[in-house]
Amino acid sequence: MPKQILLVEDEPILCENYASSIRQQGYEVITCNNKQDALAKIKQALPDLAILDIGLGEEAEAGFDLCREIRSLSASLPVIFLTARDSDFDTISGLRLGADDYLGKDTSMPHLLARIAALFRRIQALQTTNDSEQIKQGALLLDASRFQVEWNREVIDLSLTEFWILHSLVKRVGHVKSREQLMQDASIVVDDGTITSHVKRIRRKFREHDPEFDFIETVYGVGYRWKT
């Protein structure tokens, strides 16, 4: 059964161009041109992946609202922002809401398709993980087979990208992982600032459960490590 992708874009011609190219890769694409229709689709049934523009019609923050709604229903559903808004502020805002990727509309179609495929590969990797694969480090329990992270027996809801970054860090405690290595392990290609934003979001989620959490260490000029 083909993977279903929700594409939300308010420019009809651009929307159809994207949808046509994505369908040629064997995906099923549902298109929406406004927030209301997209919300109805999301509440009816979640897709396998969502591609969101931010500004939709007169609603400048509609895509952010849709991302919040998706994250309230699923922590792991892959979300890509595809937008003309390429400021650092908008990028960081999108990632803080839990998006897995943030692309400008100047991104080439082959590059967009590669990012979609990478996200689906990560889902497949989780689904095919050995059922016994668990990582326990002190108060942390990471269960790859269930896509679940616990801290002091409380579940920490992470996005797909955040999960793989954390997985990369805790597999080798005390070893520094560069931003490039984290990108490779998470199957993403982004700038250093995007990795930094993901790491900050992971820290914040842990600190919501434990204000004293301080296990992800920044090694300046090198990368990050999970402290022993």
N, C-alpha and C positions, 0 to 999 in steps of 0.2 A: 504494500500500500504506500503510495507516494507521501512524502512529508508535506505537511500543509503550512504555508507561509502566509501570514497576514501582512499586507503591504498598505500602508496608510500614507497617501500623498494627495495633496489638493490640486495639483496641476494635472488635468485628465490626460493630456498627450504624454507627459513625462511618466505618469503612473503606468500607462499602457505599455510604453517602451520598456520600462523596468520589468513589468509583469511578463511581457512576451519573452524577454531574454531569460528570465528566471525559469519560466515554464519549459523552455527548450532544454534545461538541465534535468527535466523529469520531476520537478516539484509541482504541487498544486498551489495556486496562488489565489487568495481572496483579496480583492481590492476595496478600499474605502477612501472616500474623498473628504470626510469630515469626522470630527470627534464623536458625534452622536452615533453615527452608523458603526464606527469602530468599537465603541463601548458596547453596543448591542451584540456585535459579533463575539467580543471577548466574553461577555456574560453568558452567551448562549453555549459556546464551546471554545476552549482555549486552543489556539493553533500550536504547531510544533516550534515555530519561530516567528518573531514579529519584527518588521522593519518600519520605523516610524519617522515621519517628518516632524519637526517641532511646531512651526507655525502652520495652522490649518485655517484658511479663510481669515476671519476677523479675530480668531483666537490665537494669540501669539505664543501661548504656553501649552497648547493642546497636547502636543506630543509628550511633554513632561507629565501631564495629567494621565495620559494613557499608560505611561510607564509605571506610574504609581499604582494604577488599578491592576495592571498585570502582576506587579510584585506583591500586591495584597493577596493575590490568588495563587501565585507560584513563585518561589524563590529561585527556581532553576531554569525556567523557560528562557531561552536565549532572546535577547533584545538588542537590536542594532538601531542606532539613530543614523539616519541618512538625511542630511540637512545642509542648507546653504549657510547656516549660522555656525561659523567656525572659530569664534572667539574662545580664548582659554576659559572664560567664565562659563560659557554655555557647555563646553566640553566637560569641565569639572562638574557642573550641575547635573549633566546627564549621567555621568559615571556615579555620582553620589546617590542618584535615584536607583542605581542597580543595573544600568545598561552594561552589556558585555562588550560593546564596540560603539565607536562614534566616528562616522565617516562624513566627509564633505561631499557635496554633489558633483565636485570635480573629480571624484574617484572614478576610475575606469570601470567598465562593466566586468572585465575579467577579474579585477581586484575585488569587487563586491562579491562576485560569485565564489571566489577563493575564500573569502571571509565566511560566507554562509556555509560552505563545505567544511571549513575548519571547525565551526561551532557544532555541526552535526557529528563530526568525527569525535569530538570530545564527549558528546552524549553517548555515542556508540562505545567509546572506551569505558565509560562508567558502567554501561549495561553488560559489558563482557568481562568486567573485572571479576576475579576469583571471589566467590562469596565469603571466603574467610579473610579477605584482605582488610585488616583494621590496623590503624596506627594509634598507639597509646603513648602519650608523653605527659606524665603527671596528671593534671586535671583535664587534659585534652584527650578526647576520643574521636578519631576520624574514621568513619566507616564508608569506604569508597563504594561498596556494593549497594548501599542505601542512599548515597549522596547525602550523608548526614554528618554534622559536626556537633560535638557536645563539649561544653566546658563546665566542670563541676556538675555534671549530669543535666545541665540545661542546654537545650538545642539552640545553636547559633545558625540563623538563616543566612546562607551565603548564595550569591549568584554563581552561575557556572564558572565564570572567569575567576571569581574570588576563591572558589573551592579549589581550582587547580593551582592557583598561586600558593595557597596555604599548603596543599598537598606536596608541592615542590619543596617548600621550606621544611616541613616536619619530617620528610622522608630521610633527611640527613641533618640531624640536629647538630648545631654548632658550626656547620659548614656555610660559608657565605655564598649566596646565589646572586649573580649579577642580574641586572635588569634584562639583559639579553637571554640569560638562561631561563629566567622566569617566563619571558615571552615564548621561548621554545617549548617549555613544559606546559604552558597554557594554550599553545597553538594559536598565538595572536602575534600580530606585527603592528606595534604601536610605538609612539615616542616615549622617552623616559618619563615625561610628566604624567602620562596616562598610567603607567605602572605605579608611580608614586601615589596617584589618586586611588587606585585599587587597594594598595597596601594601607593607606590611611583609613579607607572605608572598612577594611577588615579589622583594623585596630579598634575603630569606633564601635563596631558591632560587639566585639568582645568586652569592651569597657562598659557597654550598656548593661552587661550582666555582672561584670567584675571591675569596679573602678580602679583596682590596683593592678590590672592586667598590664604586663610589660615584657612580653616574651618575644615580640618581633623587634629585633634590633636593627637600626640603620647603621651600616658600615659606610661612612661617608666616602664618596668617590669610588665605591666598589659595588655595593648592593645591600642585601638584607640577609639576616639569618634568624633562625629560631634558637633562642638561648637555651642552654641546658639548665 
